[in-house]
């Protein structure tokens, strides 16, 4: 598909044209699945991820009128999806390891320890689902103990932007903690 045709499809899709979206989907989906599968090593997961990406594109179709390179945009979305996938697998692995320890014979973990481990896993999952920059800023702040100013210098962004991301990240985590507390105490 040449750039002019692609741009025309993007403009038409941004106004709700499903045929234009279908054309973009048919042109790009096989390459996207192949790309994703190369990183996740699971064809079914790659197909699901590609489906989610195209669903997001359709949901946010209005902003695609300004996109100059659909391929670059699509593969940036794929990269972020891959990061989230691996972060989620890592959190799930820690959660499963903790669960196996709790159920192992001779385990004497207290209820509070179990709750703390599960909460930590849920917070990790919440962080993995954050937008990439927000998650990175949160991890740099909490895991590396960097100040907002140090993070701003490292990422070459405004200190206020770092503080805004941290505030949003903490709001996301508070929601997770509230839900966890509801289940733990009720």
C-alpha positions in Angstrom: 0.0 0.0 0.0 1.5 3.3 -1.0 1.7 6.3 1.3 -1.0 8.3 -0.5 -3.5 5.4 -0.4 -2.7 4.8 3.2 -3.2 8.4 4.1 -6.5 8.5 2.3 -7.6 5.4 4.3 -6.5 7.0 7.5 -8.6 10.1 6.7 -11.6 8.1 5.8 -11.2 5.8 8.9 -11.0 8.9 11.1 -14.5 9.8 10.0 -15.8 6.3 10.7 -15.4 4.6 7.4 -15.3 0.9 8.3 -14.1 -0.2 4.8 -11.0 2.0 5.1 -10.3 0.5 8.5 -10.8 -3.0 7.0 -8.3 -2.2 4.3 -5.7 -1.0 6.8 -6.4 -4.1 8.9 -5.9 -6.5 6.0 -2.8 -4.8 4.9 -1.1 -4.6 8.3 -2.5 -7.3 10.5 -0.3 -10.2 9.2 2.9 -8.2 9.5 1.9 -7.1 13.0 1.1 -10.6 14.2 4.5 -11.8 12.8 6.3 -9.0 14.6 4.5 -9.6 17.9 5.0 -13.4 17.7 8.7 -12.8 17.3 8.8 -11.2 20.7 6.2 -13.2 22.7 6.8 -16.6 21.1 3.1 -17.5 21.2 1.0 -17.2 18.1 -2.3 -17.1 19.9 -1.1 -14.3 22.2 0.3 -12.4 19.3 -3.0 -12.6 17.4 -4.9 -11.5 20.6 -2.5 -8.6 21.0 -2.8 -7.5 17.4 -6.6 -7.7 17.7 -6.4 -5.4 20.8 -4.2 -3.0 19.0 -6.6 -2.7 16.1 -9.5 -2.4 18.5 -7.7 0.6 20.1 -7.0 2.1 16.7 -10.7 1.9 15.9 -11.7 3.3 19.2 -9.3 6.3 18.8 -9.9 6.6 15.0 -10.5 10.4 15.1 -6.9 11.1 15.9 -5.5 9.1 12.9 -6.3 12.0 10.4 -3.0 13.6 11.6 -0.9 10.4 11.6 1.8 10.6 8.9 3.1 7.0 9.0 0.6 4.4 10.1 3.3 1.7 10.1 5.5 3.6 12.5 2.5 4.4 14.8 1.3 0.8 14.6 4.7 -0.7 15.6 5.1 1.8 18.4 1.8 0.6 19.8 3.1 -3.0 19.3 6.3 -2.2 21.2 4.3 -0.8 24.1 2.0 -3.8 24.1 5.0 -6.2 24.2 6.4 -4.3 27.2 3.1 -4.6 29.0 2.9 -8.3 28.1 6.3 -9.1 29.5 5.7 -6.9 32.6 2.5 -8.7 33.2 4.1 -12.1 32.8 6.8 -11.1 35.3 4.3 -10.0 37.8 2.2 -13.2 37.3 5.3 -15.3 37.8 6.1 -13.6 41.1 2.5 -14.0 42.2 2.5 -17.7 41.3 5.8 -18.3 43.1 4.5 -16.6 46.2 1.3 -18.7 46.0 3.4 -21.9 45.6 5.4 -20.9 48.7 2.2 -20.3 50.7 0.8 -23.7 49.9 4.0 -25.6 50.3 4.0 -28.1 53.2 5.5 -26.5 56.3 4.7 -23.0 55.2 3.9 -20.8 58.2 3.3 -17.5 56.5 1.0 -15.2 58.3 -2.2 -13.8 56.8 -0.6 -10.4 56.8 2.4 -11.6 54.8 0.2 -13.3 52.3 -1.8 -10.1 52.0 1.4 -8.0 51.5 2.7 -10.3 48.8 -0.6 -10.3 47.0 -0.9 -6.5 47.3 2.7 -6.2 45.9 1.8 -8.4 43.0 -1.4 -6.3 42.3 0.6 -3.1 42.5 3.1 -4.6 40.0 0.3 -5.5 37.7 -1.2 -2.0 38.0 2.3 -0.5 37.1 2.6 -2.8 34.2 -0.7 -1.6 32.8 0.2 2.1 33.1 1.3 4.0 30.0 5.0 3.2 29.4 6.4 6.6 30.5 4.2 6.7 33.6 5.3 3.2 34.6 8.9 4.0 34.0 8.8 7.2 36.1 7.0 5.3 38.9 9.6 2.6 38.9 12.5 5.1 38.8 11.0 6.9 41.7 10.0 3.9 43.9 12.4 1.2 43.0 15.5 3.3 42.3 14.7 6.0 44.8 15.4 8.8 42.3 14.0 12.3 43.0 11.7 14.0 40.5 14.5 16.3 39.5 16.9 13.3 38.8 14.2 11.6 36.8 13.5 14.7 34.8 17.2 15.1 34.0 17.5 11.5 33.1 14.5 11.4 30.8 15.1 15.0 29.5 11.6 16.1 30.5 10.2 18.8 32.7 10.2 18.2 36.5 6.5 19.1 36.6 5.8 16.4 34.0 7.5 13.8 36.2 5.4 15.0 39.2 2.2 14.8 37.2 3.1 11.2 36.1 3.9 10.2 39.7 0.6 11.7 40.9 -1.4 9.8 38.2 0.5 6.6 39.0 -0.2 6.9 42.7 -3.9 7.5 42.0 -3.9 4.3 39.9 -2.2 2.4 42.8 -4.6 3.8 45.4 -7.5 2.4 43.4 -5.9 -1.1 43.4 -5.2 -0.8 47.2 -8.8 0.1 47.9 -10.1 -2.8 45.9 -7.7 -5.1 47.6 -8.7 -3.8 51.1 -12.4 -4.4 50.3 -11.7 -8.0 49.4 -9.4 -8.5 52.4 -11.6 -7.1 55.0 -15.1 -8.0 53.7 
